[in-house]
């Protein structure tokens, strides 16, 4: 397959996926969306995440558009969105940092002079890749695998 053919195939698949998503979600999709691997949801209990933790992470990933530009949503905004106190969000982030799922960098100033704290999610990504690999290995052997069914921790 030539480079041009490959690009056309990828574009065709992207268009089909986009159409299916639009058919499913309608105009709500026009307000924005994010790409999150299914393994995050399937492995949440194995990662020690409860529904609030997952909501906090989804709020962080909502602002992560480029791997080189780490997200920096304010804890007050996350707290407001999920309906808990800022202190609750901060405690959860501290625990996730202690569990090596994320790193919350020290405050820095943006070009606009705003003080922000960036989140590095590479620890979470690495752990999810392990679960995803196990899932793919099981699929190749003809078995359905869900991380929540796993007896092993990583």
C-alpha positions in Angstrom: 0.0 0.0 0.0 1.5 3.3 -1.0 1.7 6.3 1.4 -1.1 8.0 -0.5 -3.3 4.9 -0.3 -2.6 4.5 3.4 -3.5 8.2 4.0 -6.7 7.8 2.1 -7.6 4.6 4.0 -7.0 6.3 7.3 -9.1 9.3 6.2 -11.9 7.0 5.2 -11.9 5.2 8.5 -11.7 8.5 10.4 -14.7 9.8 8.4 -16.7 6.6 9.1 -15.9 6.7 12.8 -16.8 10.4 12.9 -20.1 9.8 11.2 -20.9 6.9 13.6 -20.1 9.1 16.5 -22.2 12.0 15.1 -25.1 9.6 14.5 -24.9 8.4 18.1 -24.3 11.7 20.0 -25.8 14.3 17.6 -25.2 17.9 18.3 -23.7 17.2 21.7 -20.6 16.1 19.9 -20.2 19.5 18.3 -19.5 20.9 21.8 -16.3 18.9 21.9 -15.2 15.4 22.8 -12.1 13.5 24.0 -10.5 10.2 23.2 -10.1 8.0 26.2 -9.0 4.3 26.0 -11.6 1.8 27.1 -9.0 0.2 29.3 -9.1 3.2 31.7 -12.7 2.3 32.5 -12.2 -1.5 32.5 -9.2 -1.3 34.8 -10.3 1.5 37.1 -10.8 -0.8 40.1 -7.4 -2.5 39.5 -5.8 1.0 39.4 -7.5 1.8 42.8 -9.8 4.4 41.2 -13.3 5.0 42.4 -15.9 6.8 40.3 -14.9 10.2 41.7 -11.2 9.6 40.9 -12.3 8.6 37.3 -14.3 11.8 37.0 -11.3 13.9 38.2 -9.0 12.1 35.7 -11.5 12.7 32.9 -11.6 16.4 33.7 -7.8 16.5 33.5 -7.7 14.6 30.2 -10.4 16.9 28.8 -7.6 19.5 28.7 -4.9 17.3 27.3 -4.8 17.9 23.6 -1.1 17.3 22.8 1.3 14.9 24.5 3.9 17.7 24.8 1.6 20.2 26.3 0.6 18.9 29.8 -2.9 19.8 31.0 -3.4 22.3 33.8 -7.1 22.6 34.8 -7.6 24.3 38.1 -8.7 22.2 41.0 -11.5 24.6 41.7 -12.9 24.1 38.2 -12.7 20.3 38.6 -14.3 20.5 42.0 -17.2 22.6 40.7 -17.8 20.2 37.7 -17.9 17.1 39.9 -19.7 18.7 42.8 -17.2 18.3 45.6 -14.9 20.6 47.5 -11.5 21.8 46.2 -9.9 20.1 49.2 -11.5 16.7 48.2 -10.1 17.1 44.7 -6.6 18.0 46.1 -6.7 14.9 48.4 -7.6 12.6 45.5 -4.9 14.1 43.3 -2.3 13.6 46.1 -3.3 10.0 46.5 -3.1 9.4 42.7 0.3 11.0 42.8 1.4 8.7 45.6 0.1 5.8 43.5 2.3 7.0 40.6 -0.7 7.6 38.3 0.1 11.3 37.8 2.6 14.0 38.8 1.4 17.4 39.7 4.2 19.8 38.8 5.0 22.9 41.0 3.2 26.1 40.0 4.5 28.0 37.0 3.6 31.1 35.2 2.1 31.0 31.6 2.9 33.6 29.0 -0.2 35.4 30.1 1.0 35.5 33.7 -1.4 32.9 35.1 -0.1 30.6 37.8 -0.8 27.0 36.7 0.1 23.5 37.9 0.5 21.0 35.1 -0.4 17.3 35.3 1.8 14.6 33.9 -0.2 11.5 33.3 2.6 9.3 32.0 2.4 7.0 35.0 -1.3 6.3 34.3 -0.5 5.8 30.6 2.2 3.2 31.4 -0.1 1.3 33.7 -2.9 1.3 31.2 -0.6 0.0 28.5 0.2 -3.0 30.7 -3.5 -3.8 31.1 -4.1 -3.2 27.4 -1.3 -5.5 26.4 -2.8 -8.3 28.6 -6.2 -7.7 27.0 -4.7 -7.9 23.5 -2.8 -11.1 24.4 -5.9 -12.7 25.7 -7.9 -11.7 22.6 -5.2 -13.2 20.3 -5.7 -16.5 22.2 -9.5 -16.3 21.6 -10.5 -15.3 25.1 -12.4 -12.2 26.2 -10.5 -10.3 28.8 -11.6 -7.5 31.1 -9.1 -6.1 33.5 -11.7 -6.1 36.3 -11.8 -9.9 35.9 -8.0 -10.3 36.4 -6.8 -11.9 39.6 -3.3 -10.4 39.1 -2.3 -6.9 39.9 -0.3 -5.7 36.9 
